[in-house]
Amino acid sequence: MGTSDVCHDGRMADETPPVVRFPRGWKLWVPALTFVIVGIVIVASVPGLLLAHWIPNGTEGERRILLGSAGQIVLLGLGGIIAVIGVALSLARHGQTLLDARNQRDDENRRRTEFDTQLALERGREDARATDVAAQRQLEVERDLRSRFVAAVELLGADAPVKRTAGLYALAALGDDWLAFGRPNELQVCIDVMCGYLRSAATAAERTAAEASVRQAGYQLIASHLTPEGFRLDTEWEGRQFPLSGAPIWFPVALEGIACDNGTVLDISHGEIFDYAMLRLDRASISGRWTVLFDALQIYDTATVSLADVSVDNGARVSFDDTHLHSRSSIIASRVRLSDLGQLNFRRVRPEATSTIAMNEVTLATGAGIIVEDSSLDGSAQIDFREASVGAQAAIRVDATTLAGDSAITFFGTEVLSGTVAVVGCGVGDALLSFDRMRLHTPAALDLTRTRVSGAGSISIAGAVIGEDAMILPNRRMVGEPGYEQPVGARVGHTELLYDV
């Protein structure tokens, strides 16, 4: 180490000299101390000078006495001045302390603001990174779901029935995952493809047991997702459309216990139900804007559509318009409960030979209705309203319908409490319109306006109990006395059915 590296005070040449720090507020104390020293000098010298000037001829004793008094006065004045200076210094020191505290708070607030700003920037960057990761993950999930869709559709075209079944299950699972992914429209796409397979045409040679098992699996998946006790409680297929129009059914289909509303539409119209097949919707709950369409069905020999114990309410509609029932086929709607404007419609239906529409023990209330309109019965076909119950503002209407051959519409044991049974504008030729054992209360009504009987046809009211003015004949004459039970074998005679224009 050379001598040139050492300063004269013993420090290294590259060392920083120590910083001399004065006490806080020293700039105020220096003038104050100076003022005090000057005051002491003044106290010590000024009184003597003043006395020498004011009493130049005074003796030394007089001056000493006056000097003592003047000194006391000056000391008291100086003490007051010093006190004022002390208070001023204290206030200045307090103000300086407040200023220092405010500066310290400002520094802390500035540091906190800088920290919060930096933290917000970090969080913003982290959120941006998380958003990018989530978007990338969403793209990957969507890409995977679409790949699964393609694979499932390819399975539906496979030769092996087990692969086609796997394709239907894959589509159902994919629809659930699309729904969980927040894309309900994609769920509807999966349902459309499933229903497209189920409604695809099948020739007689293609209607095999193996293919039947594949299609049964598809219907089972639909039922499972529309049943409260279904195997996937975390999914929701209600509110969707199930376009099964034109589907061929040559096997048992069980859609029992489904409970759907919120605009769900099950459309099985224009389908064909072949011999010995059965389509069951027993115990289904149909509510709100939910609609079940069986319009223009072809129900062949011995085939059955069953809606036993179904409830239809809150404006829902079940429709069999334009349906054709062939020999020995049947529609079973026993114990159906309709309320709150629920409707069951049979417009332009054609039951023929020994076919049957059984609506026995149905219950109607609160504006509900069953409508049979512009239909024709032939052979031994029957529409049976046995033991029905018609309540407030409800109605069973059979309008402009013809009965031929040995066909019959039966209301045996039906009780009309305060609603209406109307068989209006119908033609009964060689057929039977039966109201045997009907209990017709007042103000309920049985309206037969414009209904005509011809040939061997008849209207039977055997054993019926008809309230006062409750039965309206075609010529608007009333039949029966209040509470009077018609004798067994009672008929409404031809002369009473003459219609006066």
C-alpha positions as CSV (number, residue, x, y, z in Angstrom):
1,M,0.0,0.0,0.0
2,G,1.5,3.4,-1.0
3,T,1.5,6.4,1.2
4,S,-0.5,8.2,-1.5
5,D,-3.6,6.2,-0.6
6,V,-3.7,7.6,3.0
7,C,-5.1,11.1,3.7
8,H,-3.6,13.4,6.3
9,D,-6.5,12.6,8.8
10,G,-5.7,8.9,8.7
11,R,-8.6,7.9,6.3
12,M,-8.1,5.9,3.2
13,A,-8.3,8.0,0.0
14,D,-11.4,6.1,-1.3
15,E,-13.3,6.2,2.0
16,T,-16.3,8.6,2.2
17,P,-15.9,11.2,5.0
18,P,-18.3,10.9,7.8
19,V,-21.4,13.0,7.6
20,V,-21.9,15.5,10.5
21,R,-25.6,15.5,11.4
22,F,-27.0,18.4,13.5
23,P,-29.9,17.9,15.9
24,R,-33.4,18.4,14.5
25,G,-34.5,22.1,14.7
26,W,-31.0,23.5,15.2
27,K,-31.7,26.4,12.8
28,L,-34.3,27.6,15.3
29,W,-32.1,27.2,18.4
30,V,-29.0,29.2,17.1
31,P,-30.9,32.5,16.8
32,A,-32.7,31.9,20.0
33,L,-29.4,31.4,22.0
34,T,-27.9,34.5,20.3
35,F,-30.9,36.5,21.4
36,V,-30.6,35.3,25.0
37,I,-26.9,36.2,25.1
38,V,-27.5,39.6,23.7
39,G,-30.3,40.1,26.3
40,I,-28.0,39.2,29.1
41,V,-25.4,41.8,27.9
42,I,-28.2,44.4,27.6
43,V,-29.4,43.6,31.1
44,A,-25.9,44.0,32.4
45,S,-24.9,47.3,30.7
46,V,-28.0,49.2,29.6
47,P,-29.4,50.2,33.1
48,G,-26.1,51.8,34.1
49,L,-25.8,53.7,30.9
50,L,-29.4,54.9,31.1
51,L,-28.9,56.1,34.8
52,A,-25.7,57.9,33.9
53,H,-27.6,59.7,31.1
54,W,-30.7,60.4,33.1
55,I,-29.0,61.4,36.5
56,P,-25.6,62.7,35.6
57,N,-25.2,64.5,39.0
58,G,-26.5,61.7,41.2
59,T,-24.4,60.2,43.9
60,E,-23.1,56.7,43.8
61,G,-25.5,55.5,46.5
62,E,-28.5,57.0,44.6
63,R,-27.4,55.4,41.4
64,R,-26.9,52.0,43.1
65,I,-30.4,52.2,44.6
66,L,-32.0,53.2,41.2
67,L,-29.8,50.7,39.4
68,G,-31.1,47.8,41.5
69,S,-34.7,48.7,40.8
70,A,-34.1,49.3,37.1
71,G,-32.2,46.0,36.9
72,Q,-35.2,44.2,38.4
73,I,-37.5,45.8,35.9
74,V,-35.2,45.0,33.1
75,L,-34.8,41.4,34.3
76,L,-38.6,41.0,34.6
77,G,-39.0,42.3,31.1
78,L,-36.2,40.2,29.8
79,G,-37.8,37.1,31.6
80,G,-41.1,37.8,29.8
81,I,-39.3,38.1,26.5
82,I,-37.4,34.9,27.2
83,A,-40.7,33.2,28.1
84,V,-42.3,34.4,24.9
85,I,-39.3,33.2,23.0
86,G,-39.6,29.8,24.8
87,V,-43.3,29.5,23.9
88,A,-42.5,30.5,20.3
89,L,-39.7,28.0,20.2
90,S,-42.0,25.3,21.6
91,L,-44.7,26.1,19.1
92,A,-42.1,26.1,16.4
93,R,-40.8,22.8,17.6
94,H,-44.4,21.4,17.7
95,G,-45.1,22.6,14.2
96,Q,-41.8,21.1,13.0
97,T,-42.9,17.8,14.7
98,L,-46.3,17.9,13.0
99,L,-44.6,18.8,9.7
100,D,-42.2,15.8,10.1
101,A,-45.1,13.5,11.0
102,R,-47.0,14.7,7.9
103,N,-44.0,14.2,5.7
104,Q,-43.6,10.8,7.2
105,R,-47.2,9.9,6.5
106,D,-46.9,11.3,3.0
107,D,-43.8,9.1,2.5
108,E,-45.7,6.0,3.9
109,N,-48.7,6.8,1.7
110,R,-46.5,7.2,-1.3
111,R,-44.7,3.9,-0.6
112,R,-48.1,2.2,0.0
113,T,-49.4,3.6,-3.3
114,E,-46.3,2.5,-5.1
115,F,-46.7,-1.0,-3.5
116,D,-50.4,-1.2,-4.4
117,T,-49.7,-0.1,-8.0
118,Q,-47.0,-2.7,-8.3
119,L,-49.3,-5.3,-6.8
120,A,-52.1,-4.4,-9.2
121,L,-49.7,-4.7,-12.1
122,E,-48.6,-8.1,-10.9
123,R,-52.2,-9.2,-10.4
124,G,-53.1,-7.9,-13.8
125,R,-50.3,-9.8,-15.4
126,E,-51.2,-12.9,-13.4
127,D,-54.9,-12.5,-14.4
128,A,-53.9,-12.1,-18.1
129,R,-51.7,-15.2,-17.8
130,A,-54.7,-17.1,-16.2
131,T,-57.1,-15.9,-18.9
132,D,-54.7,-17.0,-21.6
133,V,-54.3,-20.4,-19.9
134,A,-58.1,-20.7,-19.5
135,A,-58.7,-19.7,-23.1
136,Q,-56.2,-22.2,-24.3
137,R,-57.7,-24.9,-22.0
138,Q,-61.1,-24.1,-23.3
139,L,-60.0,-24.4,-26.9
140,E,-58.4,-27.8,-26.1
141,V,-61.6,-29.0,-24.4
142,E,-63.8,-27.8,-27.2
143,R,-61.4,-29.5,-29.8
144,D,-61.6,-32.7,-27.8
145,L,-65.4,-32.5,-27.6
146,R,-65.7,-32.0,-31.3
147,S,-63.4,-34.9,-32.0
148,R,-65.6,-37.1,-29.7
149,F,-68.6,-36.0,-31.7
150,V,-67.0,-37.1,-35.0
151,A,-66.0,-40.4,-33.5
152,A,-69.5,-41.0,-32.1
153,V,-71.2,-40.3,-35.4
154,E,-68.8,-42.7,-37.1
155,L,-69.8,-45.4,-34.6
156,L,-73.5,-45.0,-35.6
157,G,-72.6,-46.1,-39.1
158,A,-70.7,-49.2,-38.0
159,D,-71.9,-52.7,-39.1
160,A,-71.7,-54.2,-35.6
161,P,-74.8,-53.4,-33.5
162,V,-72.7,-53.1,-30.4
163,K,-70.7,-50.3,-32.0
164,R,-73.9,-48.5,-33.0
165,T,-75.1,-48.8,-29.4
166,A,-71.8,-47.4,-28.2
167,G,-72.3,-44.5,-30.6
168,L,-75.7,-43.6,-29.0
169,Y,-74.2,-43.8,-25.5
170,A,-71.2,-41.7,-26.6
171,L,-73.6,-39.0,-28.0
172,A,-75.6,-38.9,-24.8
173,A,-72.4,-38.5,-22.7
174,L,-71.1,-35.9,-25.1
175,G,-74.4,-34.0,-24.7
176,D,-74.0,-34.0,-20.9
177,D,-70.4,-32.7,-21.2
178,W,-71.4,-30.0,-23.6
179,L,-74.1,-28.9,-21.2
180,A,-71.5,-28.9,-18.3
181,F,-69.2,-26.9,-20.6
182,G,-71.9,-24.2,-20.9
183,R,-72.9,-24.9,-24.5
184,P,-76.6,-26.1,-24.4
185,N,-77.0,-25.6,-28.1
186,E,-74.4,-28.4,-28.7
187,L,-76.5,-30.7,-26.4
188,Q,-79.4,-30.1,-28.8
189,V,-77.2,-31.1,-31.7
190,C,-76.3,-34.4,-30.0
191,I,-80.0,-35.0,-29.3
192,D,-80.9,-34.3,-32.9
193,V,-78.3,-36.8,-34.2
194,M,-79.6,-39.5,-31.7
195,C,-83.2,-38.9,-32.8
196,G,-82.1,-38.9,-36.4
197,Y,-80.8,-42.4,-36.0
198,L,-84.0,-43.5,-34.1
199,R,-86.3,-42.2,-36.8
200,S,-84.2,-43.6,-39.7
201,A,-86.3,-45.9,-42.0
202,A,-86.0,-49.6,-41.5
203,T,-87.2,-52.1,-44.1
204,A,-88.9,-55.4,-43.1
205,A,-85.5,-57.1,-43.5
206,E,-83.8,-54.5,-41.4
207,R,-86.3,-54.8,-38.5
208,T,-84.2,-57.3,-36.7
209,A,-83.9,-58.1,-33.0
210,A,-80.3,-56.8,-33.0
211,E,-81.3,-53.4,-34.5
212,A,-84.2,-53.3,-32.1
213,S,-81.8,-53.6,-29.1
214,V,-79.8,-50.7,-30.5
215,R,-82.8,-48.4,-30.9
216,Q,-84.2,-49.4,-27.5
217,A,-80.9,-48.2,-26.0
218,G,-81.5,-44.8,-27.6
219,Y,-85.0,-44.5,-26.2
220,Q,-83.7,-45.6,-22.8
221,L,-81.1,-42.8,-22.8
222,I,-83.8,-40.2,-23.6
223,A,-86.0,-41.6,-20.8
224,S,-83.2,-41.6,-18.3
225,H,-82.5,-38.0,-18.9
226,L,-86.1,-37.0,-18.6
227,T,-86.8,-38.9,-15.4
228,P,-86.3,-37.4,-12.0
229,E,-84.7,-40.6,-10.8
230,G,-82.6,-41.0,-13.8
231,F,-79.0,-42.2,-13.6
232,R,-77.6,-38.8,-14.4
233,L,-79.1,-36.4,-11.9
234,D,-76.5,-33.7,-12.8
235,T,-77.9,-33.3,-16.3
236,E,-80.9,-31.4,-17.6
237,W,-82.4,-32.3,-20.9
238,E,-85.8,-30.7,-20.2
239,G,-86.6,-27.8,-22.4
240,R,-85.1,-29.6,-25.4
241,Q,-86.8,-30.9,-28.6
242,F,-86.8,-34.6,-29.4
243,P,-87.6,-34.8,-33.2
244,L,-88.7,-38.4,-33.6
245,S,-91.2,-37.8,-36.3
246,G,-91.6,-40.7,-38.6
247,A,-89.7,-43.2,-36.3
248,P,-90.5,-46.9,-37.0
249,I,-91.2,-48.9,-33.8
250,W,-91.4,-52.7,-34.0
251,F,-90.2,-53.3,-30.4
252,P,-91.1,-52.2,-26.9
253,V,-90.3,-48.6,-26.1
254,A,-90.4,-47.5,-22.5
255,L,-90.6,-43.8,-21.7
256,E,-92.4,-44.4,-18.4
257,G,-92.2,-41.9,-15.6
258,I,-90.7,-39.0,-17.6
259,A,-91.3,-35.6,-16.0
260,C,-90.6,-32.6,-18.2
261,D,-91.7,-29.1,-18.7
262,N,-90.1,-25.8,-19.7
263,G,-90.9,-26.1,-23.4
264,T,-89.8,-29.7,-24.0
265,V,-91.3,-31.2,-27.1
266,L,-91.5,-34.9,-27.8
267,D,-92.6,-35.3,-31.4
268,I,-93.4,-39.0,-32.4
269,S,-95.8,-37.9,-35.1
270,H,-96.0,-39.7,-38.5
271,G,-94.4,-42.7,-36.9
272,E,-95.3,-46.4,-37.5
273,I,-95.9,-48.8,-34.6
274,F,-95.9,-52.3,-36.0
275,D,-97.6,-55.5,-34.9
276,Y,-97.2,-56.4,-31.2
277,A,-95.0,-53.4,-30.5
278,M,-95.8,-51.1,-27.6
279,L,-94.9,-47.5,-26.9
280,R,-95.4,-46.7,-23.2
281,L,-95.5,-43.3,-21.5
282,D,-97.2,-44.5,-18.4
283,R,-97.0,-42.3,-15.3
284,A,-95.5,-39.4,-17.3
285,S,-95.9,-35.9,-16.0
286,I,-96.6,-33.4,-18.8
287,S,-96.7,-29.7,-17.7
288,G,-96.4,-26.2,-18.8
289,R,-95.7,-25.6,-22.5
290,W,-94.5,-29.2,-22.8
291,T,-96.1,-31.0,-25.7
292,V,-96.3,-34.7,-26.8
293,L,-97.2,-35.2,-30.4
294,F,-98.5,-38.5,-31.7
295,D,-100.2,-36.9,-34.8
296,A,-100.6,-39.0,-37.9
297,L,-99.4,-42.2,-36.2
298,Q,-100.0,-45.5,-38.0
299,I,-100.8,-48.1,-35.2
300,Y,-100.9,-51.5,-36.8
301,D,-102.6,-54.8,-35.7
302,T,-102.1,-55.5,-32.0
303,A,-99.8,-52.6,-31.4
304,T,-100.4,-50.3,-28.4
305,V,-99.7,-46.8,-27.3
306,S,-100.1,-46.5,-23.5
307,L,-100.4,-43.3,-21.5
308,A,-101.9,-44.9,-18.3
309,D,-101.8,-42.7,-15.2
310,V,-100.4,-39.7,-17.0
311,S,-100.9,-36.2,-15.6
312,V,-101.4,-33.3,-18.1
313,D,-101.7,-29.8,-16.6
314,N,-100.8,-26.1,-16.8
315,G,-101.8,-25.8,-20.5
316,A,-99.9,-28.9,-21.7
317,R,-101.2,-30.7,-24.8
318,V,-101.1,-34.4,-25.9
319,S,-102.2,-34.8,-29.5
320,F,-103.3,-37.9,-31.5
321,D,-104.7,-35.9,-34.5
322,D,-105.0,-37.8,-37.8
323,T,-104.0,-41.0,-36.1
324,H,-105.1,-44.3,-37.8
325,L,-105.8,-47.3,-35.6
326,H,-105.8,-50.6,-37.5
327,S,-107.5,-53.8,-36.4
328,R,-106.9,-54.9,-32.8
329,S,-104.7,-51.9,-32.1
330,S,-105.3,-49.6,-29.1
331,I,-104.5,-46.3,-27.4
332,I,-104.7,-46.7,-23.6
333,A,-105.2,-43.4,-21.7
334,S,-106.7,-44.9,-18.6
335,R,-106.7,-42.9,-15.3
336,V,-105.3,-39.8,-17.1
337,R,-105.5,-36.7,-15.0
338,L,-106.1,-33.4,-16.8
339,S,-106.2,-30.0,-15.0
340,D,-105.4,-26.3,-15.5
341,L,-106.2,-26.2,-19.2
342,G,-104.5,-29.5,-20.0
343,Q,-105.7,-31.1,-23.2
344,L,-105.9,-34.5,-24.8
345,N,-106.9,-34.2,-28.5
346,F,-108.2,-36.8,-31.0
347,R,-109.0,-34.9,-34.2
348,R,-109.7,-36.8,-37.4
349,V,-108.7,-40.1,-35.8
350,R,-109.8,-43.3,-37.6
351,P,-110.3,-46.3,-35.3
352,E,-111.4,-49.3,-37.4
353,A,-112.3,-52.9,-37.0
354,T,-111.7,-54.0,-33.4
355,S,-109.4,-51.1,-32.4
356,T,-109.9,-49.2,-29.1
357,I,-109.3,-45.8,-27.6
358,A,-109.7,-46.5,-23.8
359,M,-110.0,-43.3,-21.7
360,N,-111.8,-45.0,-18.7
361,E,-111.5,-43.4,-15.3
362,V,-110.0,-40.2,-16.6
363,T,-110.3,-37.1,-14.4
364,L,-110.8,-33.6,-15.7
365,A,-110.7,-30.4,-13.7
366,T,-110.2,-26.6,-13.9
367,G,-110.7,-26.0,-17.6
368,A,-109.2,-29.2,-18.9
369,G,-110.6,-30.9,-22.0
370,I,-110.7,-34.0,-24.1
371,I,-111.6,-33.4,-27.7
372,V,-112.7,-36.0,-30.3
373,E,-113.5,-34.1,-33.5
374,D,-114.3,-34.8,-37.1
375,S,-113.4,-38.5,-36.6
376,S,-114.9,-41.7,-37.8
377,L,-115.4,-45.1,-36.1
378,D,-116.1,-48.2,-38.1
379,G,-116.4,-51.9,-37.6
380,S,-116.4,-52.7,-33.8
381,A,-114.1,-49.8,-32.9
382,Q,-114.7,-48.2,-29.5
383,I,-114.0,-45.0,-27.7
384,D,-114.5,-45.6,-24.0
385,F,-114.9,-42.9,-21.3
386,R,-116.1,-45.4,-18.7
387,E,-116.1,-44.1,-15.1
388,A,-114.8,-40.7,-16.2
389,S,-115.1,-37.6,-13.8
390,V,-115.7,-34.2,-15.2
391,G,-115.2,-31.2,-12.8
392,A,-115.4,-27.5,-12.8
393,Q,-115.2,-25.8,-16.2
394,A,-113.9,-29.0,-17.8
395,A,-115.4,-30.7,-20.8
396,I,-115.4,-33.9,-22.9
397,R,-116.4,-32.9,-26.4
398,V,-117.2,-35.3,-29.3
399,D,-117.8,-33.1,-32.3
400,A,-118.9,-33.9,-35.9
401,T,-117.9,-37.6,-35.5
402,T,-119.6,-40.5,-37.3
403,L,-120.2,-44.0,-35.8
404,A,-120.8,-46.8,-38.2
405,G,-121.1,-50.6,-38.0
406,D,-121.0,-51.9,-34.5
407,S,-118.8,-49.1,-33.2
408,A,-119.6,-47.3,-29.9
409,I,-118.7,-44.4,-27.8
410,T,-119.4,-45.2,-24.2
411,F,-119.8,-43.0,-21.1
412,F,-120.8,-45.8,-18.7
413,G,-120.8,-44.6,-15.1
414,T,-119.4,-41.2,-16.0
415,E,-120.0,-38.5,-13.3
416,V,-120.4,-34.9,-14.5
417,L,-120.1,-32.6,-11.5
418,S,-120.2,-29.1,-12.9
419,G,-118.6,-29.5,-16.4
420,T,-119.9,-30.6,-19.7
421,V,-120.2,-33.7,-21.8
422,A,-121.0,-32.6,-25.4
423,V,-121.7,-35.0,-28.2
424,V,-122.7,-32.5,-30.9
425,G,-123.2,-32.7,-34.6
426,C,-122.5,-36.4,-34.6
427,G,-124.1,-39.2,-36.7
428,V,-125.0,-42.5,-35.1
429,G,-125.8,-45.1,-37.8
430,D,-126.3,-48.7,-36.6
431,A,-123.9,-47.8,-33.7
432,L,-124.3,-47.1,-30.0
433,L,-123.9,-43.9,-28.0
434,S,-124.1,-45.0,-24.4
435,F,-124.6,-42.9,-21.3
436,D,-125.7,-45.8,-19.1
437,R,-125.3,-45.2,-15.3
438,M,-124.2,-41.6,-15.9
439,R,-124.6,-39.3,-12.9
440,L,-125.3,-35.8,-14.3
441,H,-125.5,-33.2,-11.6
442,T,-126.9,-29.7,-11.9
443,P,-125.5,-27.3,-13.2
444,A,-123.6,-29.9,-15.3
445,A,-124.8,-30.5,-18.9
446,L,-125.1,-33.4,-21.4
447,D,-125.4,-31.7,-24.7
448,L,-126.6,-33.7,-27.7
449,T,-127.3,-30.8,-30.0
450,R,-127.4,-31.7,-33.7
451,T,-126.6,-35.4,-33.1
452,R,-128.7,-37.7,-35.3
453,V,-129.4,-41.4,-35.1
454,S,-130.2,-43.5,-38.1
455,G,-130.7,-47.2,-39.0
456,A,-130.4,-49.4,-36.0
457,G,-128.4,-46.8,-34.0
458,S,-129.4,-45.8,-30.5
459,I,-128.5,-43.5,-27.6
460,S,-128.8,-45.4,-24.3
461,I,-129.3,-43.6,-20.9
462,A,-130.2,-46.8,-19.0
463,G,-129.8,-46.3,-15.3
464,A,-128.6,-42.7,-15.7
465,V,-129.4,-40.1,-13.0
466,I,-130.0,-36.8,-14.7
467,G,-130.3,-33.5,-12.9
468,E,-132.8,-30.8,-13.6
469,D,-132.4,-29.3,-17.1
470,A,-129.1,-31.1,-17.4
471,M,-129.7,-33.0,-20.6
472,I,-130.1,-31.1,-23.8
473,L,-131.5,-33.0,-26.8
474,P,-131.0,-32.1,-30.5
475,N,-134.3,-30.1,-30.5
476,R,-133.2,-28.5,-27.2
477,R,-135.9,-30.3,-25.3
478,M,-135.0,-31.5,-21.8
479,V,-135.2,-35.2,-20.8
480,G,-135.8,-36.7,-17.4
481,E,-137.1,-35.3,-14.1
482,P,-134.7,-34.0,-11.5
483,G,-133.0,-36.8,-9.7
484,Y,-134.9,-39.4,-11.6
485,E,-133.1,-42.6,-12.5
486,Q,-133.9,-43.9,-16.0
487,P,-135.0,-47.5,-16.1
488,V,-132.8,-50.3,-17.4
489,G,-133.0,-50.4,-21.1
490,A,-134.1,-46.7,-21.4
491,R,-133.4,-45.1,-24.7
492,V,-133.8,-41.7,-26.2
493,G,-136.5,-42.2,-28.8
494,H,-136.2,-41.2,-32.4
495,T,-139.0,-38.7,-32.2
496,E,-137.2,-36.9,-29.5
497,L,-134.0,-36.7,-31.6
498,L,-135.7,-34.9,-34.5
499,Y,-133.8,-31.7,-35.0
500,D,-135.9,-28.6,-35.6
501,V,-134.1,-26.1,-37.8
